[in-house]
Amino acid sequence: MGDLKPMRANPGGEIAPEYAVGRGQLVKRLWETIRNQSVVMVAERRIGKTTTVKKMRAETPSGMRLIYRDVEGISTPLEFAESVARDVEASTGPTSAAMLKIRRLLTQLAGAEVGGVLKFPPEIARHWKTLLESAVGTLTEDAPTTTYVFTWDELPLMLDNVRRTSGEETAMEILDCLRSLRQAHSNLRMIFTGSVGLHHVLTRLRDEGHLNDATNDMRTMEITPLSPQDGCDLARALILGEGLECGDLASSARVVSDQADHIPFYIHHIVARMRDLGDVATEELALRVVREALMDAHDIWHLEHFRARLDERYGADKLPVVLAILDHVAVCEEPVPLAVLSRHIRSTLKRPSQAASFVGNVIDGDDEALRRLLDLLQRDHYLRREGSTLGYEFRFSLIRQWWKLHRSLA
């Protein structure tokens, strides 16, 4: 376990950067990448995205400045431009040269002096792009030796909000504008993160005819679960930190990590629950804790989310095929080849009444459409390809177990 100190379990809470076990090399790789290009950070929910970003902020290299904002609640491009301007103000100060330029532009566009708290009036909404370009441009131009890294958490959700309120064209304009800014300023980097994959937003935009890829200059990097060793180290540190009685510490820690798919969120939950049940840490108790959490009617691990989010991500047209795939893969002990899934769907699903539908196309043997759907399910972290046949299986054993139990397939 090296120098890792005992720590208290903190299920669902914020983890301080110094307790971000197993993320040191990841943060180092991220910063090395950001020196050269911007990043799309891919991560499943609860995997440790926020903890990783916090560790990045705590370990920002010399000559770089990370600016973080959660943009989930933003629904218009003007709100987004305003949030960026406010972050510039927080970074440079209200009387900086950059902010004086932004306020002069704001006064010019609004037709009156804008003082006090920085606020973009709604009547200048059509100028959002000019304001956004000014906010970023003045910051990077006034400090050419500093590389600014704008980190926008839940950016895909913001883009989807914009798509709903202002249309697909505006959502695409934001992405195009951000790409233009990256190309125009050599000391500017961006990190896009989100629990909803950016690929879903881009797929919707492409479906509406927007074929340009506004992120192909960015590198996609995934935050994965901990390595088995790091997962064991975290479980061991938590067991010791909680003072749990344990006959074989190494064995108990390994079982906890394995049962949690080496995901810190679930490791913290398991150890905290073992403390509640008697201040002991045994392999049997770890298995019991996981089983009870999977069956809990209150869904204390929030696993129902993995089923509920499918409705929005895939829509009514594709949802029957998605559920048929996941239902079948969940009960198979070996990876399931594409041909087997195709046959299963044709034998399970009924042809819809409408003339043209995704379900009907797959039933008619459109395996290319099925492949594209399976690719999305992999990018959404439901499935992965394994085995000699490169068949499909659940990526996380916890989600597979929950799926079997709650889809009445056990």
N, C-alpha and C positions, 0 to 999 in steps of 0.2 A: 504493500500500500504506500510505500515511500513516506513522504512527509505529510500525507493527507491526515488531517486532524479529525478526531471524532466530532460529529455535528448533530444537531437536533433535526428531527424530521419536520418538514414544513410543506405538507401536501397542499398544492394549489397556490401557495404563497410565492412572493418574489424571492429569488435566490440571489444573494450578494455575489458579485463577481468572483471574490476569492473562494467561494464554495461551488463554483461552476466546474464540477469534476469532469475531466476528459475533454474539455473544449479548448485547451491551450493550443494544440496544433491546428485545429480548425480556424481559430481566430488569427493565428499567424498566416495561414494560407489565404484567408480572406483579405488581410491587409496587403499581402504580397500581390494579390490579384488586383486590388483596387489601385495600386500604384500605376497600373497600366490601363485598366478599363473598369467600367461600371459593372454592377452585379445584379442579377435577379436571384434572390435568395429563396429557394424552395424549401418548404418545411411543412410537415403534417402538424396539425394542432397538438398541443401539449408536448411537442418533441423537444422544446428548449430554445425556440427562436428568440424570444424576448431576453432570456438569460444570455444567449450568445451575443446579442446586440449590446447589452449592458456591459459585458466583458470587453467587447470591442471599444466601447467608450472609455472604459477604465484603462485600456492599453493602447490608446491612440498614439501612433508613431509621431515623432517630431516632424513638424512641417505640415501636418494634416489636421483637419478640424472636422469632427463628425457632428452633424446637426440632425437630430431625430424628431420625428413627429408621427403620431398615429392619426391617419387621415380617414379612418373608417366613417366618421360622421359627416364628412364633407360631401355635398351633393351638387355643387355648381363649380364651374371653372373660376368664377370670381372669388368664391370662398377659398379655393386652393391657392390662387395668387396672393390673397390676403394672408393666408397662413405662412406662405413662404416669406413675404415681406416682414411679418412679425418675427419670424425666426432669424432673419437678417438683423432686425433691430436688437433681438436678444443677444446675438453673437457679437455685434459691433458697437452697440450702445445707441441711444436715441439721437445723439448729436453727432454721430459719425458722418463722414463725407458721403458714404453710401446711403445713409438714411436721409440726408438732406436732399440728395438727388431724387430719391423715391418720393419724398413729400412734395418736392417741386413739381414732379410729373403728375402726382395725384391732384394737386391744386389746379394745374393746367387742365386736366381732363374733367375735373368736377366743376370748374368755373368759379370756385371759391376756395379760400384757404381752409385746409383741413388740419386742425390742431388736436392736441390731446391724444387720447388712445387711438392708435392706428386703426382706421376703419374704412373699408372701401364701400362707398355708397352704391346702392343697387342701380342707380341711373347710369353708371359707367360700366355696366356689366359687359357691354360689347367690346370693351378695351382690355379684357382680362389677359389676353396674350401679350399686349404691350407692357402691362404691369408686371406680369410674370417674368418676361425677358429682362425688364429693367431691374427687378429685385435680384435676380441671379447674376445678371451682367455687372451691375455696380459692385456687388460683393466680390466677385472673382477678379474684376479689373483693378479694384482698389487695393487688393492684397495678392499680387501676382506670384509671390513666393510661397503662398499657403495653398494647399490643395483642400478644397471644401468638399465634403462628402455628405450630400443630402440623403438621409435615410427615411423613406416613407413607408411606414408599416401599414398593412392592409390597403395598399394602393389598388389592388384589383377590386376590392369592395367599393372604393371611391369611384373608380371608373364605371363600375356597374351602376352606381347611384346616378352618375352624370348621364349615362346612357338612358336611364329611365326618365330623368327630368328634362334633359336637353337634347336627347337623340344620339344615335350612333356616330354621326358626323362629328359632333363636339367631343365625344370621348376619344375618337381617333385623333382629333386635332391636338388634344392634350398630349397624347403619346408622341405625336410628330413634333410638337413644340419642344418637349423634353429632349428628344433626340437631337434636334437642331441646336439646342443649348449645349449638349455634350460635345457636339462637333465644333461649336464656336469657341469654347473655352477649354484650354488645355489643362487648367488647374481645377476642373470641375468633375466630380464623380457622383454617381447616384447608386443607391441600393433600393431596390423594390422588394418588399416582402409582403407576405399575406397568407392567411390560412385558406383562402380561396385561391386556387391556382390562376395565375395570369393567363394561362392557356385557354381557360374557359371564356374569359372576356374577349381574347383575340379570336377565338372560334366564332363567337356571336357576331363580332364585327366583320369577320370574313364572310359569314353567312349573309350579311347585308351588303356584300360587295366590296369591302375594304381589304384589298389583297396585299397592301404593303405591310412589311414587318418592321415596326418601329423599335424593336428591341434586339435586332440581330447584331448590333454592335456590343451588346452586353453579354457577359458570361453567366450562364446558369450554374449555380452551386447549391447543392442540397445539404441541409442539416439532417443528418441521420441519427438514429439512436446511438447510445454509447457503444463502444466496443464491449464484448463480454468481460474483458478484464476491468475496464473502467466501471462497468456496471456493478461488478463484484466489489470493487473498491468503494464505490458510493454506498452500496448496501452495508458493507462492513463498517464504514464510518458512521452511518446512521444507527446501526445496531449498538455500536459502542457508545455513541453520543446519547442514546436513549437509555443506556444502562440495562439492556435486556440480558437476561440469563441465556446462555448459549453453550451447548456442549461442544459442538463443532462449528466454530465461527465461519471458517472458510466454506464449508458445505452449505450452511444456512444462507450465507450471503450469495452463493452461486445460485441457489434455488430461487431466492427473492428476485435476483436480476433476470434469470431466465423466464420466470413467470411474468415479469413486467416487460418482456421484450427489450430489456435493457434501456427502457425509457425512464428518465429521472422522475417525471411526474408520478408514475405508477410505483416506482421504487419507494418514493417518499410515502405514498399512501399505504403501501403494504406494511412498512415498518411502523408507521404511526398506529395502524390498526392492531398490529401485534402487541404494541405497548398497551393499548386499551384493553386487550383481552387477557392480560395476565403478566406483562413484563417478561415474556420469554420469546425466544426466537428459534423456532424449530422448522424443519422442512415441512412437517405435517401441518403446522399452523399457517405457514405461508400459503400452502395449497388451499386450505380452508378459507383464508381471507380473500383470495382471488375468486374462489367459487361463490362466496357470499356476495362479493361486489358485483359479479356478473349477473346474479339473480336478484339483486336488491331492487325493490319496486321504486325506490326514490332515485335510482340511477346516480349514485354518488360519484361515479367516475365519468358521468356525462357521455356514455357510449351510444345512447340513442341518437346522438348527433350524426353518427356515421350512416344511419339509415335516413334520418330526416333531411339531411342536406342533399340527398340524391334527387328529390323532387325538383328543387330549384336548379341544380346543376345540369340535369339531363332532360327535364321537361316531360310532359305526359306522353310524347311520341316515342321517346327512347326508353322511358322508365321500365316498361314491362320486360324488355330485353335485358336491361341492367339487372333487375331483380332475378330473372331466370338464371343469368350467369352466376351471380353471387350465391344464390340458393344452392345451385348444383355444385359449385366449387367448394362450398363450405362443408359438404358431406362427403367429399371424395378424399381419400387418404393419399392419393398420388396426384401430381400435377395433371391437369386436364388439357389435352390437345385441342386445337382449334376445331378440328373435324368433329370431335365428340361434342363440343359445345354447340356447334352448328346443328348437329342431329338432335340434340336435346331440345334446343329452342323450337325446331320444327315440329317435334312431337309433343311439346308442352303448351305452346302458345296458340291461341285461336287467331285466325285472320280477322283483322278489324273490318268494320263495315265500310269505312271510307275507301275510296278508290286507290289513293296513294298514301302510304304511311311507311315509317321506318320499320315497324314490326312486319308488315307485309313484304317489304323488300328482303328482310333477313329470312323470312319463311320461304321466300322464292329462291333462296340460295345466294343472296348477295353477300358473299364472304368478305368482300373488300370493305363494305360498310361495317361488318362485324369486327374486322381487324381494327378499323379506326376507333370503334367504340372501346375495344379492349386496350388500345393504346391510351385512351383517356383514363380508363380505370387504373392503369399502371401509373400514369402521371398524378392521379389522385390518391395514390398510395394504398389502394384496395388490393391490387393484384401484383404479382411479379411472375416472370417466366423462369422455370426451373426444370431440372431433370434432363434425361437424354432426349426426350421428345420436345423440350422447350415448352411444356404445357404450362397452364396457368394455375397458381395457387394463391391463397391469401398472403399478403405481405406480412401481416402481424397476426401472431397466434391468438392474442387477446381478442382481436376483432372477429376472427373466425369463430372462437368459442362463443362470444356474445351473439353472433349471427345465428349459430346453430340453436342456441337456447331460446332466442326470442323470435325466430322465424319458424318455430315448432318443427325443427328438423333434427333435434337431438335423438 
